Amino acid sequence: MATWVFALSACSMDDSAAGGYEDGGGVFGSGGGESESAQSGGSPPPASGSGSGSGGAGGVVNEDLNIPAAPEAQDPYTRFAYLCGDGCTPGGEPTECSSDGGAGTGTGLPAAQTLHCQLVLDDGDAIPSCQPAGRFEAGGPCHSGADCAAGLGCVAADGEGGVCRQYCCGHVESCAAGTYCDERPMAQSVVEASAPVPIPVCVPAMNCELLNDSVCPTGLTCTIVREDGTTSCVVPGEGRADERCPCAPGFVCSMLTNQCKQLCRIDSRAPECGAGAKCQGGSAIYPAGFGVCVSTS
């Protein structure tokens, strides 16, 4: 398996060499995530299994993740599906785990018990399996997916053990308003595995100001993370104009091309786009006053 660095990527939008306008094709950042914080109303449940049970294992993770390489020709809207394995779909249809023979139901549990598809840690990998639903809703505390309600997984949170988040193994735009789909390490894997195991979940957006990274925690950059123009502070990549995502600060990722596009202020007098280009907005993808550099030649 390829080794990826777990970091939330800032994708970018620069059309300075494209010679045209990119409208409504989906332009936003994606990647491996800024630090998560648990917004729960109670203490995490007792840890199970061989974990330490300290509840503090979900701290900042600055390690390489051993995860499968993403398919080269993947659909950008389902780009996290490969992290969810084969079988039932976490966060998918409840009927997949119904007692009448849905995928992965060989659990030996009573038929009346509510099952849902969740990712479980198995020999250092995230494997989909039909398991009993837990009692904590999104934002609630957890040590593993077994603590979370149907459709939710348990991911590591800074200094708070774990937090339940909605899976987004299917379409990345399936997340609720104010959240966006991104990778986070399974809380259980931080305790038990040799390396954190990433899974796709819906995380709260920070709603930052584009091209003003002073509003973000150190090391993060503000970028667009959803098609409706939602913004958040993310760990930047290295891609610049027309280079492959993830993108450097000041750029955003085009869902149409998986290339970085340069952000700009429409009313700015500063030559952000350089000679032979202009700043063009007009799409719901960009917050008011912002656009991307497009060629004028």
Secondary structure, 3 states (H helix, E strand, C coil): CCEEECCEEECECEECCCCCCCCCCCECCEECCCCCCCCCCCCCCCCCCCCCCCCCCCCCCCCEEECCCCCCCCCHHHCCHHHHCCCCCCCCCHHHHCCCCCCCCCCCCCCCCCEEEEEEEECCEEEEEEEECCCECCCCEECCHHHECCCEEEEEECCCEEEEEEECCCCHHHCCCCEEEEEEEEHHHHHHCCCCCEEEEEEECCCCCCCCHHHCCCCCEEEECCCCCCEEEECCCCECECCECCECCCEEEECCCCEEEEEEECCCCCCCCCCCEEEECCCCCCCCCEEEEEECC
